[in-house]
Amino acid sequence: MRRLSFAIATLLAATATVPLAIAKGPDGPSAPVDQIVDQGTRHGEVMRIAQYLTDVIGARLTNSPGMRQAEEWTQAKFREWGLVNVHKEGFEFGRGWSARNASVKMVAPRPLTLIAAPLAWTPGTNGPITGQVALAPMADEAAFDQYKGKLKGKIVLITEPADITDATSPDFRRYGDADLDKADTFELPGGPSAATRPQRGPARQIFLAKRDAFLKAEGAIAYATMSSRNGKLIHGQNSQFRVGATPPLPGFEIAAEDYRRLARLAKMGATPSLELSSDVTYDDSDTKAYNIMADIPGTDAKAGYVMAGAHMDSWAMGDGAADNAAGVSMVMEAARIIKALNIKTKRAIRFVLWSGEEQGLLGSMAYIENHIATRTIDPTLTGPARYAAWGKSYPIKPGPDHARLAAYFNLDNGSGKIRGIYTQGNTAVVPIFRDWLAPFSSFGATKVATALTDSTDHVFFDVVGIPAFQFIQDPLDYASTVHHTDVDTFDHLKPEDMRQGAIILAAFLINAANTPDPLPRVPLATQPKTLSEFYPAPGAK
C-alpha cells in the first residue's frame, strides 16, 4: 500500500476537528465531509484526468484535432462513472486549425534558431521561405502611409519592440491574508471591474483585417509579432477563425528576446534575414464547437438543477494544463466523487466543459442563449464582437431554465488551492457560503469575498441573474509564466491543491443541490440609466 503524502495525511486528520455534516437534504445529512475527503484523496483520480488531457491529448484549440479528441474522451469518462444524459451540444464557431511543425531561423548576419510559433489560424508557408526583415510597427491605420512601398518581399516585424523591464514581484506566490482581504470589497453594479463591461470589441478585429490586407497588397511575404512576456515564452494567439476569413499571410510570434535582437539589427543597418517554415492544416468539415454535458439526477424532478463548469479549450501552445485542464479535471473529479459515493441530492447536478472560451466565452454564451436567457443583439455579430455586445444588450428575456438553474460554480484560475469564493456582489449568499466553507478552514479555504471577478464562463450567467460564482485560487505561477504559453504543461500543476479543489467543489455542489430553497438571487439587470437621467438639465422634465 502506498503511503499518503504528509500534506494529504494532515488534511485527513484535520477533518476530525471540524463538523462533518454537509447541508441536510430531505432524508437527513447527504454525506459527511470525511467521506468526500477520503474519496478525493485515497481514491482520487484528478491528476490522472489532468495527465491524460495534457500529456496524451495536449493542446486543445477550439475545433482542433486535440479538442475533438478531448470531447470524445471526456464523454467516455462521464459514462464510465455512471453519469447520465452525457452528450455534446454544438454552436456555430468556425474552422479547425493545427500546426504539424514550424521553425524560424535567422540566416543573416549569422545563423541562429529562434524561439517562435505560428499564430493560430494563419496559413502555412508551403515550404521554407526566406526574406529580409523590415521593422514596421503598426499600432493603427495611421502607420500604413509610413511604410507604403517599403515592404515588398519582406518579413515584417509589426510590433514596437518594448524595452525589457525588471521583475517587481515573484513569479510564484500564494495569497496571504492581506491579498484575500482586498477581494472582500463590494462594488456597485457597473463599477470598473463589472462583468457587464467586456472590453473585447470589434474595432480590433476590423483593424487586423485591414492590416493584413495592407501587408498583402504591399508584397510582404510574412509578418511577425513580439511575445508579450520575457523568458522565451510564446503564445501564438490569434482570433481569425471564421470560415472564409483566412488571413492572407503566414504570421508568427517570436520570443521577446529574439524579437528585440532582430529589431536592434534592423535599426543598426545589419539587415537580418529569416527563414520561416510552417506546416498547418485547416478543417472546415464541422464548423460547430461543442460543449460537453453530463448529469447526476436529483430526487425531485421539479427542483431544478445546479451546475459546475470549466472551459476545456486552450490555445495552441503548451498543453493547456493550468488553463484549463486543471479546472476541467477538478470538475470531472467532483462528478466522480459524488457518483462514487452514491450521494442523493434533491436537485440534479450538471457538469459542463465549455468550448470557445478563449475566443470570447462563446460556449457558455451559447448555452445561456439556448437554455437560460436571451438578449436583444444583432444576429450578425460573431466571435469577439458578439462577446463585446452581449453583456450590454437589453432587455433580458428569461428562458426555460432561468428559474430551474439554482446555481453555477466555475473553475478557471489554474491549479492553485481554493482559498474562498467570489460572490459577484451577491451579499445574501455571504453567510451561506461561510457556513459551507467552515469544514474547510483547515484546508486554507476561508474567504467569502463580495467582489466581482470576470473574464471567464460564470460572467454571462451572472449578468442574466443566475447565482454564478468563481472560486478564489492561489495564483502560483499562472499569470506570471504559464497562462497561454508554451510552458503550460503538467509539470506546473499542483496535485495537493487540485485534490483540495475537487473536494470543495463537490461539497459546494451537494450543498447547493440540497438546500430547501435555491440560493438567493440579485435583481435581474435592466438598462442602466445615463448620467443625464440621474442629473437632468435645468428645466428638463
Steps between C-alpha positions, in 0.01 A plus 500: 500500500635841404544740786304823486710814467542704816277779361210265427537321833488834678194600298319177595588535867371855505150386409464339842494844663223655289129426457451219250146546376427693185164674451207273577280372222148356531634170639761634742867577445594442138862402567770566757800707405737223599354265237551763230855565620576129505363449151688802366834403655545126557292421192553826308542508123531873438864482392438200274233703323734798471784287370291348222372843393851645492761230437288283269263744327690826545394838363126539439448801275128531428398263215857363468574126488608514865171658604301243304689221677435662839128528422476125442726397789321709765160366394634145528627567854167645613322191366756271663424659839124454454384854425196535273391724215862516386508690172653785306309812407624694199508866407628669186867593531727468198789297371742262660875568479813317603874536440702187427837673523658843474840664518645849489872543433715808460731439202675840492705664638562161670313170530278469807189301582236724657223413743176562310164352406241551228203715598184294528284487187763663279601312183813292458804595294480215243860410570784722625492867400785745545496877515656806656343644813325836489422666833163666446295528818128539427284596794229659287413594143705821519814286464404379153610817318838490675588158359335514160737380228757363748386145577518304173658158559552576869421319823342781697545547874176674587542543879682791658788329689433605858800520732549225753397589856616365832272264690335665801326195649576130533399270216337255742290598798211405722245738644556642846225636724552852366449381142178323592371799694539720191251279317233554763384837367150571377483673164189671368358348181667659199820572691846471345523122540142421410441191291244701303789684333690264272786684333545288190346680208468479123731798434812289559383230260421758233849648533667159479319425175606835353859452614521155343353631175753785496794264554379274220447791261850631575655166408614387845555123521432454874481693826599450861390634836695518826405285798353705782717321758869454559677173574459354149128444565271498196123488456396481133164667564279623217123504450443497124314168509200562278457291187570719198714743702839334461779752560692561175851458644679261734534653847741414779560602858867530595635484856560847644877461533538373143265766364695781667821364349347513152374853560842619621672349196249664269546840666881485479494412131621137532185389322400156635350232280273220617402158375142416597319171473158392624286203405140561607165336430152651486187293560163635386321164512310593818482869585319443828678501835358280775434533871513166685224428756424229753245473783450338836119490542328648803230340710247777421448554128327833570784642711722606207876460490835645599801503275880501503714585200845569363620576149677217322640696204851641517737686271726306267819545702588276794253235612235727651570364849439788742268660244289303528552126528534572874144634524362226275670231709361638827149525355519143367647374827217664696255312277686173558509552879128572529408207279744260668349580841148457357397831656134587450404865457166668455612694194683352205866588456624582150866509398597700190833530322492812285647563157592833340575675830829639371323666208250685721305264732322373190405158638344622822331784310343246264375290793344806661324600178370146446387434857520796739428840345519702181591863439422734213813483287599535135475141370783560251756555775740211560807424709659787697248751360213294638679472834542877520135571423330221693556617856367848423187413300151544646237387580582161654234240423508196736500162326368155600781422749533843658292402802630141500873574523557560870875570493808483277857446627804555279869408516745682274795643692757224467584220741543714812334411828147633552518779757136605488236617255391825333130580543473746208341762725235255622503594869220261596713192433788617721382336826397187308840457339677566830314206647586283200870588528516445876601132476785600268664777703790269582539439125570872450157584352344775711429816303154594373563813292224722366721633221430444132736294288469463127651365177374144530189289456298606805480857365194484277310274741551772761384785278170326419420449867623145571694454827836433332834483675871461440724357772798695635818305433866550586664660195819288505682572170179520296509865391877544514608201295259231379181678391459438122868418453710213370594397857140442610564132562424235762818587695345827619189336652482455879347160591423581866326821399295335229382224733394768748318691224306198378397413857372851574318523167327167568390622843367830362303321230342264753409792723353703215307198372351425843406840642124521569483818293721602207784743571398868519518697176588859430234699311493442125699776329318763298624770263730728704400862522716760330663779699250751355212291635646520851584869466260655248574839352326799669142525383493145359206281593 
